[in-house]
Amino acid sequence: DTTRLSLLLSLLEGERRVADLVAAVGTSQANVSGHLACLKECGLIKARPDGRQVFYSLAVPELFDLLSAAENVLAVTGDAIELCPRYR
């Protein structure tokens, strides 16, 4: 799901509140909250309550390396993938 991937990529920069993630992903708060619950249940992210706010971050340090590597690969091959007639 592209929304979940977008959320994970947004968390590469560090902790984020739901409001920050809504702005970054460009979807509704309810949609973001649902995806965050799923990612949390899977153990990919963790939540840190702070008063009335909750801050989310990546739970598995290796996930940072994996997502960074994927971004690097796409930076190098993204145009070729997009232009590939078999891509879709």
C-alpha positions, 0 to 999 in steps of 0.5 A: 500500500502506497500510504503505508510506504509513504508513512514509513518514508516520512518516519525516516526523518524521525518522530512525527505526530499524526498531524505531521503525517497527515500533512506529509501524506496528504490524506485524512486523519482517519486514514493515517490513524488506521494505517498507523495502527496496522503498522504498529500491530505489525511491529514496524513502528512504535508510539510514544505518548506525550500528554495529549499527543502521540509521536510515532517512529520506526521501531526496527532500526534495520527498517531505516537501512532498508528504506534508505536503500530502496530510495537509493535504488529508485533514485538510480533506476526510477526513470527506467522503471517508469518508462518500461512498457511492462511496468504496468 
